[in-house]
């Protein structure tokens, strides 16, 4: 029984053994290991002067542009107070290192430097992915602020279930664009081999 189950499993792996799926597993493993390492050394990484400076700059941009965009759009009075923005309902959103996207920016830089592909394309694609992460940070902060105007009691729920996963969806899309379109190291074509277990 055990040997037939193992044989069946091996045949299934051979059937779906494509470069894209192999690269997808490597991608997921890389993300998982990166998360573990970042969580282990997070306190040390949050004090690196370059990271702190970038985080402060991103925070300043977010805290200035969010009220400037949302005040006229929704006819509300959102006010900046130091590292926070205060909403008309009295709720405040505090900016901190975790909202800066530094973790995800470092992730895409490492990911796209390490994955296979032509360096001439990496020279422009790696900065493009960092810009993509910055735009994602901005959109996430706008979503959080807008949601807190309506339902401030659900801030952490929205942050964990909606806003957080957006990063990894964007990173997955950028990775697929690299693998399938730009570097062309894999394709979506799946060649099925005959099932020999029957």
ChimeraX attribute file (.defattr): number of C-alpha atoms within 10 A of each C-alpha:
attribute: neighborCount
match mode: 1-to-1
recipient: residues
	/A:1	6
	/A:2	7
	/A:3	8
	/A:4	10
	/A:5	11
	/A:6	11
	/A:7	14
	/A:8	16
	/A:9	13
	/A:10	12
	/A:11	17
	/A:12	16
	/A:13	11
	/A:14	15
	/A:15	15
	/A:16	15
	/A:17	15
	/A:18	18
	/A:19	16
	/A:20	19
	/A:21	15
	/A:22	12
	/A:23	18
	/A:24	16
	/A:25	12
	/A:26	13
	/A:27	15
	/A:28	12
	/A:29	12
	/A:30	15
	/A:31	17
	/A:32	12
	/A:33	11
	/A:34	18
	/A:35	15
	/A:36	12
	/A:37	11
	/A:38	15
	/A:39	11
	/A:40	11
	/A:41	10
	/A:42	13
	/A:43	10
	/A:44	9
	/A:45	16
	/A:46	16
	/A:47	12
	/A:48	10
	/A:49	10
	/A:50	11
	/A:51	17
	/A:52	16
	/A:53	12
	/A:54	15
	/A:55	21
	/A:56	17
	/A:57	13
	/A:58	21
	/A:59	21
	/A:60	14
	/A:61	12
	/A:62	22
	/A:63	22
	/A:64	14
	/A:65	13
	/A:66	20
	/A:67	21
	/A:68	14
	/A:69	12
	/A:70	16
	/A:71	14
	/A:72	11
	/A:73	9
	/A:74	10
	/A:75	8
	/A:76	14
	/A:77	15
	/A:78	22
	/A:79	18
	/A:80	16
	/A:81	12
	/A:82	10
	/A:83	15
	/A:84	16
	/A:85	22
	/A:86	18
	/A:87	21
	/A:88	13
	/A:89	14
	/A:90	10
	/A:91	16
	/A:92	20
	/A:93	19
	/A:94	14
	/A:95	20
	/A:96	12
	/A:97	17
	/A:98	11
	/A:99	18
	/A:100	24
	/A:101	21
	/A:102	21
	/A:103	18
	/A:104	21
	/A:105	21
	/A:106	14
	/A:107	19
	/A:108	23
	/A:109	16
	/A:110	14
	/A:111	18
	/A:112	20
	/A:113	15
	/A:114	9
	/A:115	17
	/A:116	15
	/A:117	16
	/A:118	12
	/A:119	12
	/A:120	8
	/A:121	12
	/A:122	19
	/A:123	12
	/A:124	10
	/A:125	18
	/A:126	19
	/A:127	15
	/A:128	14
	/A:129	20
	/A:130	19
	/A:131	13
	/A:132	18
	/A:133	24
	/A:134	18
	/A:135	13
	/A:136	17
	/A:137	23
	/A:138	21
	/A:139	16
	/A:140	19
	/A:141	21
	/A:142	18
	/A:143	16
	/A:144	21
	/A:145	24
	/A:146	16
	/A:147	15
	/A:148	20
	/A:149	19
	/A:150	10
	/A:151	14
	/A:152	19
	/A:153	11
	/A:154	12
	/A:155	14
	/A:156	12
	/A:157	10
	/A:158	17
	/A:159	16
	/A:160	11
	/A:161	10
	/A:162	14
	/A:163	19
	/A:164	14
	/A:165	12
	/A:166	17
	/A:167	19
	/A:168	14
	/A:169	11
	/A:170	15
	/A:171	21
	/A:172	16
	/A:173	12
	/A:174	19
	/A:175	21
	/A:176	19
	/A:177	13
	/A:178	21
	/A:179	21
	/A:180	14
	/A:181	12
	/A:182	15
	/A:183	17
	/A:184	14
	/A:185	16
	/A:186	17
	/A:187	14
	/A:188	10
	/A:189	9
	/A:190	13
	/A:191	11
	/A:192	12
	/A:193	12
	/A:194	10
	/A:195	11
	/A:196	9
	/A:197	12
	/A:198	5
